[in-house]
Amino acid sequence: MCMQKRVEEEKADLVQKFGELAEKAERRKMLAENRIEEEMKVRITSLESRLRELADLKSKTGLKIAACFELVNLKNDDPRIFLMKFKNLQQEFGARTGNYIEQKVLTDCASSILFDRLKSDIISNAMKDFCPSVRRRQIPG
């Protein structure tokens, strides 16, 4: 009887310890799941933020390209008209992107166009001055 009672007590003790271990394991499992869920939320939020940044960058890049193409199309205009249109385009671009620092792209593009045009005018004037035959062959207009 004594032996049976001791076995019953040990059995009850083991059942209790097993229950406690099961509860601890369940708590750890829940904590791990919560931690994983929180980490996933942070990662998802980070990825969503990065996607928004990339979409914004793509939009701004598209605006820059469109604005530069517009400047290239204006390159044969009178330089004063070109500069006036450039300023308007630059202000419009700055308002759309909200970042006036990025207007440097347009400024560089305009500078390049004006420099190329100036270089071309200087060469053509030099050719007229030093090569009279070029003047005669030029088509009026």
Secondary structure, 3 states (H helix, E strand, C coil): CHHHHHHHHHHHHHHHHHHHHHHHHHHHHHHHHHHHHHHHHHHHHHHHHHHHHHHHHHHHHHHHHHHHHHHHHCCCCCHHHHHHHHHHHHHHHHHHHCCHHHHHHHHHHHHHHHHHHHHHHHHHHHHHHHCHHHHHHCCCC
